[in-house]
Amino acid sequence: MQSLRHQRVRELLKREIGQIIRREIPTGDTGLITVTDVGLAGDLQSATVFVGIVGTSEQQRKGLELLKKDRLRIQGLLGRAVVLKYTPKLRFVRDDSIERGNRVLQILDELERTLPPS
C-alpha cells in the first residue's frame, strides 16, 4: 500500500500537470487533453502520466506527439509549480479507458433496445 505522502504527491502532480496542459497546449489540433492518472515511482523521481484525449484519431495522435515533444518544458513548469527535492521525469501514455467505458455503455444501450420489454 502506498504511503499517504506518496498518494498526496500523485494527486498534486495530477492536478498541476493538468493545469499546465490546459494552459500551455492549444486544443485546436490536439483535441481536448485531460490527465486521468499519474503513476509515481517509489523514489518519486519518475512519473507516468496517463492522458485521455478527446477528438479524432488524428487529433489524438498529434496530442500525444505534442506532449512527448514538450515533455521537458512541461517538466520545467512543473518543477516551478511544485516544490519537491527532485522533479519527476515525466512519461506520457494515452489512456483509452474513457473510450472503452463509452463503448461498453453503447453496447448496453444497443442490447437494451434489442431486448423485448418485460
Stockholm file with secondary structure:
# STOCKHOLM 1.0

chainA/1-118         MQSLRHQRVRELLKREIGQIIRREIPTGDTGLITVTDVGLAGDLQSATVFVGIVGTSEQQRKGLELLKKDRLRIQGLLGRAVVLKYTPKLRFVRDDSIERGNRVLQILDELERTLPPS
#=GR chainA/1-118 SS CCCHHHHHHHHHHHHHHHHHHHHHSCHHHHCEEEEEEEEECTTSSEEEEEEEEESCHHHHHHHHHHHHHTHHHHHHHHHHHSCCSSCCEEEEEECCHHHHHHHHHHHHHHHHHHSCCC
#=GC SS_cons         CCCHHHHHHHHHHHHHHHHHHHHHSCHHHHCEEEEEEEEECTTSSEEEEEEEEESCHHHHHHHHHHHHHTHHHHHHHHHHHSCCSSCCEEEEEECCHHHHHHHHHHHHHHHHHHSCCC
//
